[in-house]
């Protein structure tokens, strides 16, 4: 509840003129909201009986919370110029015994009810029942903002890779691609794999797809001599990895990090690793192809057009019976790579170069793709919000995961608007 009081104070929903007994209080500036330890608002400006004061403001549901929280013994609260409370059950003092001006604020009943509805909406979209009350312009603008925020958050992760690789854009692109090939379920293990694989050594063997697969599967921890004794290709990879790991000092991951349970055959990580090997065997620079696409020098059909080796053209796992399988990545997989590799990597690169046109082109990549299909998007559709491209479907995924799921309704423009109209 205290968070709601802070929110209402921040946006001046309590008004600006108050009384503390015979003392008049006028709020000139609500101050800067502090989300860390210390007073709730700093650098506030108030007039008390006509005299202007600048300092900090503390907000509590009950005035006695001041003592319950130990503020009377904390020097960080000596510069409080105003105490804002919902219930005036006690007068408070600073450490030196001086009384702090205190005003009582009232939360409108409609705001309380709306806040309770938002807090209680634990499943789905918290404000889902009232979305139709929101103006179309508010909905559109917030979805656009969420799309940009989603792209920026993905770019921040890639920025971490760039720092770790000392500014090596190609290695950064390789790690980004590796994580994306995990397609969510195995994203973390694939990221670890991308970090551990020595790209310089892999490139030395770009003309030998079998050796590339040996290094990738071996570093992934998926080559054990005692497994699949009758699978000739598997045993060939094992022998090749033993040689290459000794030559280059390669280290293997713990195979237990990979997730296989309840996955469809085409979702197994083996073929994704085979695609990673094919990407290197193509001789193309992943980073260059991303930038070329963003600049309009490549077509989407030319992106990620790798074909797996003959073995993976007829297998989904090691040791299995031959099947008919696609030799290339499917249309949906290609689009996911465009969303998770091309757009955020290009956005980061052009932002680094202070190139707003390039950053805009990176965002337009998402606008050219079909909207994703998943349970989150289905939920939004059921509420009357249907994305028409991947830019907006990404926005809706971000809004659900980063705001609804994390109970950040007071930081969401939808929640803000609903509270405004509930006053």
VENUR-V437818 format. One record per residue. D_LAST is the distance of its C-alpha to the last C-alpha in whole Angstrom. Layout:
BEGIN
d_last
D_LAST
D_LAST
END
This chain:
BEGIN
d_last
16
18
17
13
13
16
13
11
14
15
13
12
9
10
12
16
18
18
21
23
26
28
27
24
22
21
20
22
21
19
22
23
22
25
25
28
30
29
26
23
23
26
27
24
25
24
26
27
29
29
31
29
29
29
29
27
23
23
20
20
18
21
24
27
26
27
31
30
30
33
31
34
37
35
36
34
31
34
32
28
27
24
23
19
18
16
19
22
25
28
29
29
32
34
37
39
37
35
32
29
26
23
20
17
14
11
9
6
8
6
6
9
10
9
11
14
14
15
17
19
20
23
25
25
22
19
16
19
18
15
17
18
14
15
17
20
21
18
20
23
23
21
24
27
26
26
30
31
29
31
34
34
34
37
39
38
40
43
43
43
46
47
47
49
52
52
51
53
51
54
53
49
50
52
49
46
49
50
46
45
48
47
44
42
44
46
45
45
49
49
48
50
53
52
52
56
58
60
59
62
64
63
64
67
67
66
69
69
66
67
68
64
63
65
63
60
60
62
60
57
59
60
64
66
70
70
67
68
72
73
70
73
70
68
71
72
68
69
72
71
68
70
72
69
68
71
71
68
67
64
62
60
57
56
56
54
51
51
49
51
50
49
49
51
54
53
50
53
53
56
56
53
56
58
56
56
59
60
57
60
63
62
62
59
57
53
52
54
53
49
49
52
49
46
49
50
53
53
52
50
53
55
52
53
56
58
60
61
64
66
66
62
63
64
62
59
60
63
66
64
66
66
64
63
60
58
60
57
53
51
49
46
47
48
44
43
45
44
40
41
44
45
41
40
44
44
40
42
45
44
41
44
46
43
44
40
42
43
40
39
42
41
37
39
41
38
37
41
41
40
36
37
37
36
34
31
31
32
28
27
29
28
24
25
26
29
31
34
36
36
34
31
32
32
28
27
30
28
25
25
28
26
22
22
25
24
21
20
16
15
18
17
16
15
13
11
10
9
7
6
6
4
0
END
